[in-house]
Amino acid sequence: MDKPIQIVITGASGFVAKNLRKYLSEKNVHLISISRKNFKSFKNETKVISKNYDEKSLLPKIKNSDALIHLIGIGKQSTKTDYESINFQLTQKIVNLSKNAKIKKLVYTSGLGVSSNTSIGYFISKFKAETSVIDSQINYTIFRPSYIVGKDDLFTKYLKKSIKKNKIIIPGSGKYSIQPISIDDVTKLIFQSIVNKKFNNKITDLVGSEKISFEKYVQLFLQKRKTKLCYIDIEKAYHLAISNPKFDYGVDDLNILVGNFIGDHKKLKNLSKTNFQSVKELLKTGALF
Ligand SMILES: NC(=O)c1ccc[n+]([C@@H]2O[C@H](COP(=O)([O-])OP(=O)(O)OC[C@H]3O[C@@H](n4cnc5c(N)ncnc54)[C@H](OP(=O)(O)O)[C@@H]3O)[C@@H](O)[C@H]2O)c1
């Protein structure tokens, strides 16, 4: 019998990681999942708790794995955690660890809109992380996701909470677009990138087939609910994001929304030959509640 595939996952308690671990566990992949805190493990999963991803303790546990999927990332800074140290330097540390552990494949989730000529600090840290993955000489796939939709993603949780308070804030006009992709498609594509050679050493946008304005997305999410949409002037939204860390949107959430980034779905479709789930349909079914 063939040896089962062994995959390492960093940031194991996060939204994408949790859904991906469940999917891979059901596919009988052997998982080595690393998190800073304790979590409930799935079948075929070895749980590793590591506060600082220290190489000495991790290397023997992950040696010779078939792949490492790096899912650590932050989208908001504070004086305690910043983009340079988490998005870039920690990625560099994981890349070095992967080289020393002779990992065969690296998968990294960057961000839609990342490019060499970006001026946004968040994207710059992701670009530097991408470069460190590419320079590793390890076979890689880099995904640049738009908004990933699931029952338990941060924005879905925000919308559900806002419905209870009968008020959803829409920054500016809400006319800027997103290109959401369902978490079920994302987990399939990440697995495919490991087993399908066509994904080797490629950077690809991770986007769904539909471009939807932010305002429309919220309306579709609400279905027939009468929750109040509260449009706030974009200058006011930025002011609140800058001055109040508890405001519904962070500065870079606003940058990404207003940035109106659209990806290349066709390329992803050609690469994967998958039928993508329609996020509009998903919203209509109410499956996110
Ligand atoms: N979800 C989206 O729509 C989306 C869109 C574009 C890009 N992405 C990227 O995809 C990746 C996964 O996204 P996600 O939505 O799953 O994010 P998430 O739920 O916020 O999970 C990220 C994980 O990163 C780890 N982490 C955060 N701060 C850390 C720190 N200081 N030190 C060590 N680990 C830390 C945490 O893992 P533990 O708690 O297990 O330690 C956390 O659960 C991220 O890189 C994100 O930027 C996501």
The ligand as a Gaussian input file, in Angstrom:
#p B3LYP/6-31G(d) Opt

LIG

0 1
 N       -9.795000      34.546000       4.958000
 C       -9.633000      35.332000       3.897000
 O      -10.613000      35.813000       3.285000
 C       -8.240000      35.634000       3.396000
 C       -8.102000      36.503000       2.280000
 C       -6.819000      36.784000       1.830000
 C       -5.709000      36.259000       2.436000
 N       -5.864000      35.405000       3.518000
 C       -4.660000      34.850000       4.151000
 O       -4.812000      33.459000       4.365000
 C       -4.187000      33.082000       5.605000
 C       -5.216000      32.375000       6.499000
 O       -6.311000      33.238000       6.674000
 P       -7.423000      33.002000       7.795000
 O       -8.630000      33.719000       7.358000
 O       -7.492000      31.584000       8.147000
 O       -6.798000      33.827000       8.999000
 P       -7.026000      33.644000      10.592000
 O       -8.297000      32.954000      10.869000
 O       -6.810000      34.985000      11.189000
 O       -5.844000      32.666000      10.998000
 C       -4.516000      33.065000      10.943000
 C       -3.735000      32.296000      11.970000
 O       -2.403000      32.863000      12.023000
 C       -1.851000      32.554000      13.277000
 N       -1.239000      33.747000      13.867000
 C       -1.785000      34.985000      13.977000
 N       -0.942000      35.805000      14.636000
 C        0.149000      35.045000      14.932000
 C        1.344000      35.303000      15.641000
 N        1.598000      36.508000      16.175000
 N        2.241000      34.288000      15.783000
 C        1.979000      33.071000      15.278000
 N        0.856000      32.758000      14.614000
 C       -0.042000      33.749000      14.451000
 C       -2.980000      32.084000      14.199000
 O       -2.855000      30.664000      14.368000
 P       -2.941000      29.944000      15.828000
 O       -3.974000      30.709000      16.579000
 O       -3.307000      28.559000      15.480000
 O       -1.578000      30.050000      16.424000
 C       -4.240000      32.409000      13.411000
 O       -5.283000      31.551000      13.705000
 C       -3.630000      34.365000       6.217000
 O       -2.282000      34.513000       5.858000
 C       -4.451000      35.446000       5.534000
 O       -3.743000      36.671000       5.434000
 C       -7.114000      35.100000       4.012000

